Amino acid sequence: MHAFSDWRIAPDQPLDLESFDADAHPASSGDRKRDEARLHTLSEDMDALQGRLYAGKKHAFLLVLQGMDASGKDGVVRRVFSRVSPLGVHAHAFAVPAGVETGHDFLWRVHAQVPARGELTIFNRSHYEDVVVASVRNLVGPGQVHQRLAHIRHFEQMLVDEGTVVLKCFLHLSRHEQGERLRERLTTESKQWKLQQSDLDDRMRWKDFRQAYEIALAATSRPHAPWYVIPANSRFQRDLMVAELMVAYLKHLHLDYPPSTLPADTPIP
């Protein structure tokens, strides 16, 4: 459906994230001013399409953002959706399960946050944390990882069957670029709160996280719920590619406003 087929993860095929260039610019025209104008146009298109999505209430849209620490999940939410009406748009960030969440299956809290028909929801981290992070930190074994991935496939299939578009983007950052961004957090007052010791501990297990993601992405990328690798070393190019994908998938729904229930010549008192 879209020109980014080379960045779409094939189902159940061996995946090597290192083979994807985190510095690539697959959405770029090669001209920064033209790309900036394109991103502006895409933002306007997304606003118009989301308005039709909200009015029609036939479909829902779920965008899943995953990636290593500092890959830019917050940035995508802020910049790609900055011109979209907040009506019918929600962003949800999943933290470590706590309280009542720990007494339920790992998808229980996720299902409660999926979009209703007419809504567009962005998951900043998602149910994939309960596979990737849990696996790397040895909270679950290989058998349970396999089982959870199967549950995710069935869960996302059910969402699609009920009218939800599921688009998943893995923000692909190089280890060197991550180091630069973590140092930026450490020295920037407005970003220091984001940096935790756990981020540094996870950085030491970079290879383990990459391999866990490779397993999870390959096992859950499906035609109805695909994963795309988004080169994320460039913040602007990352945002441009996500915006291109969002507009392409929204246009594929052939959205339109529902007709009025009143004749056009109805007198207005």
Phi, psi and omega in degrees: 000339188218158184293347183272032183299330180291345182254004178268132185280128180286139181295134170057026176252148178306132184240130175237101182297335178295340179283350177263129183278112181292346178266358184292157180232065186294341180263000188273146173273348185096355180236116186298317181296320178294320179295321178296320177294322179296318179296322177298315179297318179298321179297319178293318178299318182295322179297315180294318181292321178294327176298320177290322177301314182293317183290321185284326179051039175258332184231160169237160182226125178241120174254122179256125176247122175229161178165168176297163176306137177074014179282347172108026181298314178298319181297319177299315180299316183290314191268320183290328185252018185293333182256005181271136179303135179293348179292115178085006179244132181224146172238137180226130177253130181262121176263187177298134179306137182212161175059229184297336181299325184289347180268003182237171174295161190292343179265353184301311182289334180287315182300327181292344184252359181291153185290144170281168178300132183097351183255154173241120182240138177248124173266114174267097200071165191196200177297344179288340174300325184284358173249303186293304183294317180298325179290311183297323181270011175059035175275339175223152180268175181304321180297318180289327175299312179302318180294317180293322178296323176295319177298320179296317178302314181293321179299312181290327175297318179298317178300315180296317179301331181267008173103013179261131171278129179243114178238128186237129183238123174262114182279108191266108183247141175283157180296322179298314181295323176300316179302318179297319182288326176292322176295323177297319177298320184295329186254001180248119187304318184287351182244352185299328182296339182283337187268120180240161177301326180298329177295320179289323177296317180294326179297327178291344180247034182308311182296320179297317179294317180300315181294322178295321176294320180301319178294312185293317183293316180294325183282344187235001174280120183226157179306325181274345181212072189281155169257135172242139172274124181250109177302124192238010177294328173262117180299316182295314181293326174301311181296320180297316181293318178297319179297319178300315180295316180302312182294319179299316181288325176292318179296327181297341180280348181053053183288147175209160177287141177293151180291156177291148176275356181246145174298150182299334182266015179299126180291139177263114183293000000 
